Amino acid sequence: MNILQRIALIVVIIGALNWGLIGLFDFNLVGFIFDPLSVVISRIIYSLVGVAGIICISALFTSDHEID
Protein backbone atom coordinates (compact mmCIF):
# COMPACT_ATOMS: atom_id res chain seq x y z
CA MET A 1 0.00 0.00 0.00
CA ASN A 2 1.56 3.28 -1.04
CA ILE A 3 1.38 6.56 0.86
CA LEU A 4 -1.53 7.95 -1.21
CA GLN A 5 -3.61 4.85 -0.48
CA ARG A 6 -2.83 5.09 3.23
CA ILE A 7 -3.88 8.74 3.35
CA ALA A 8 -7.04 7.89 1.40
CA LEU A 9 -7.82 5.08 3.84
CA ILE A 10 -7.47 7.44 6.80
CA VAL A 11 -9.79 9.98 5.15
CA VAL A 12 -12.34 7.25 4.37
CA ILE A 13 -12.25 6.05 7.98
CA ILE A 14 -12.84 9.59 9.23
CA GLY A 15 -15.74 9.91 6.78
CA ALA A 16 -17.17 6.59 7.94
CA LEU A 17 -16.98 7.70 11.56
CA ASN A 18 -18.84 10.89 10.63
CA TRP A 19 -21.56 8.84 8.92
CA GLY A 20 -21.74 6.61 11.99
CA LEU A 21 -22.30 9.65 14.18
CA ILE A 22 -25.01 10.86 11.81
CA GLY A 23 -26.74 7.48 11.83
CA LEU A 24 -26.52 6.82 15.55
CA PHE A 25 -26.84 10.25 17.10
CA ASP A 26 -28.02 12.54 14.28
CA PHE A 27 -24.81 14.56 14.80
CA ASN A 28 -22.79 15.78 11.81
CA LEU A 29 -19.25 16.38 13.08
CA VAL A 30 -18.02 17.95 9.83
CA GLY A 31 -20.97 20.31 9.76
CA PHE A 32 -20.46 21.11 13.42
CA ILE A 33 -16.77 21.96 12.96
CA PHE A 34 -16.86 23.72 9.59
CA ASP A 35 -20.41 25.09 9.22
CA PRO A 36 -19.68 28.32 11.08
CA LEU A 37 -16.85 29.01 8.61
CA SER A 38 -18.47 28.12 5.34
CA VAL A 39 -20.71 25.62 3.64
CA VAL A 40 -18.18 25.53 0.80
CA ILE A 41 -15.49 24.14 3.12
CA SER A 42 -17.85 21.35 4.20
CA ARG A 43 -18.55 20.50 0.57
CA ILE A 44 -14.82 20.38 -0.18
CA ILE A 45 -14.31 17.98 2.73
CA TYR A 46 -17.15 15.74 1.55
CA SER A 47 -15.65 15.77 -1.96
CA LEU A 48 -12.24 14.78 -0.58
CA VAL A 49 -13.85 11.86 1.25
CA GLY A 50 -15.48 10.80 -2.02
CA VAL A 51 -12.19 10.96 -3.92
CA ALA A 52 -10.50 9.02 -1.12
CA GLY A 53 -13.19 6.36 -1.46
CA ILE A 54 -12.46 6.04 -5.17
CA ILE A 55 -8.75 5.66 -4.41
CA CYS A 56 -9.57 2.96 -1.86
CA ILE A 57 -11.66 1.10 -4.45
CA SER A 58 -8.63 0.98 -6.72
CA ALA A 59 -6.62 -0.48 -3.83
CA LEU A 60 -8.96 -3.49 -3.84
CA PHE A 61 -7.75 -4.47 -7.30
CA THR A 62 -4.03 -3.99 -6.78
CA SER A 63 -1.71 -6.47 -5.16
CA ASP A 64 1.26 -5.70 -2.96
CA HIS A 65 2.79 -9.08 -3.69
CA GLU A 66 4.32 -9.95 -7.02
CA ILE A 67 4.06 -13.53 -8.21
CA ASP A 68 7.30 -14.85 -9.75
MOKA-V432849 format. One record per residue. N is the residue number from 1. RES is the residue in one small letter. SS is DSSP state (A for helix, B for strand, O for the rest). OMEGA is omega as a letter, one per 30 degrees, with the letter a starting at -180 (NA if undefined). D_FIRST is the distance of its C-alpha to the first C-alpha in Angstrom with 1 decimal. Layout:
n=<N	N>
res=<RES	RES>
ss=<SS	SS>
omega=<OMEGA	OMEGA>
d_first=<D_FIRST	D_FIRST>
//
This chain:
n=<1	2	3	4	5	6	7	8	9	10	11	12	13	14	15	16	17	18	19	20	21	22	23	24	25	26	27	28	29	30	31	32	33	34	35	36	37	38	39	40	41	42	43	44	45	46	47	48	49	50	51	52	53	54	55	56	57	58	59	60	61	62	63	64	65	66	67	68>
res=<m	n	i	l	q	r	i	a	l	i	v	v	i	i	g	a	l	n	w	g	l	i	g	l	f	d	f	n	l	v	g	f	i	f	d	p	l	s	v	v	i	s	r	i	i	y	s	l	v	g	v	a	g	i	i	c	i	s	a	l	f	t	s	d	h	e	i	d>
ss=<O	O	A	A	A	A	A	A	A	A	A	A	A	A	A	A	A	A	A	A	A	A	A	A	A	O	O	O	A	A	A	A	A	A	O	O	O	O	A	A	A	A	A	A	A	A	A	A	A	A	A	A	A	A	A	A	A	A	A	A	O	O	O	O	O	O	O	O>
omega=<a	a	l	l	l	l	l	l	l	l	l	l	l	l	l	l	l	l	l	l	l	a	a	a	a	a	l	a	l	l	l	a	a	a	l	a	a	l	l	l	l	l	l	l	l	l	l	l	l	l	l	l	l	l	l	l	l	l	l	a	l	a	l	a	l	l	l	NA>
d_first=<0.0	3.8	6.8	8.2	6.1	6.7	10.1	10.7	10.1	12.6	14.9	15.0	15.8	18.5	19.8	20.0	21.9	24.2	25.0	25.7	28.1	29.7	30.2	31.5	33.4	33.9	32.3	30.1	28.5	27.3	30.8	32.3	30.5	30.6	33.6	36.2	34.6	34.1	33.1	31.4	28.9	28.1	27.7	25.2	23.1	23.3	22.3	19.2	18.3	19.0	16.9	13.9	14.7	14.8	11.3	10.2	12.5	11.0	7.7	10.4	11.5	8.8	8.5	6.5	10.2	12.9	16.3	19.2>
//
